[in-house]
Amino acid sequence: MTTYKIRIDDSAESDLRNLFEFLISVMSREGANRYIDMIINEVLSLSILADIYSPSSYADIRCYHPKARRMVSHNKRWVYIFHIEDDTVVVDRILPSKLITK
C-alpha cells in the first residue's frame, strides 16, 4: 500500500477559506472550526486512500486536471478533487457536490 504526501493547491485553500467565512456567518466559530477540521481530516485520509479512486470520467472534474479523481465527503455535500503526482496527492479543489453534474 502506497502512502502519499498531501499538498493542498491554492484554489483548494481558497475554497476552504470561503467555506469557513460562510460557516461563521451561519453558526458559531467553534462549529465552523469543527466542520473545517472534519473536511481536512477527510482530505488527509487521501494519503492512504487515493489509489482506490480512479481518474474521473466527468468533464466537471477533468477540467481541473486531465487525470483528476474525486472523493465524496462522508455527508455527500463536498467533493474533493485531486490528482496524483509521483508520491504526492495534490488536492485541486473542494467543491459542493451539487456543482458536479457531468
C-alpha positions, 0 to 999 in steps of 0.5 A, a space after each residue: 500500500 502506497 502512502 502519499 504526501 498531501 499538498 493542498 493547491 491554492 484554489 483548494 485553500 481558497 475554497 476552504 477559506 470561503 467555506 469557513 467565512 460562510 460557516 461563521 456567518 451561519 453558526 458559531 466559530 467553534 462549529 465552523 472550526 469543527 466542520 473545517 477540521 472534519 473536511 481536512 481530516 477527510 482530505 488527509 485520509 487521501 494519503 492512504 486512500 487515493 489509489 482506490 479512486 480512479 481518474 474521473 470520467 466527468 468533464 466537471 472534474 477533468 477540467 481541473 486536471 486531465 487525470 483528476 479523481 474525486 472523493 465524496 465527503 462522508 455527508 455527500 455535500 463536498 467533493 474533493 478533487 485531486 490528482 496524483 503526482 509521483 508520491 504526492 496527492 495534490 488536492 485541486 479543489 473542494 467543491 459542493 457536490 451539487 456543482 458536479 453534474 457531468 
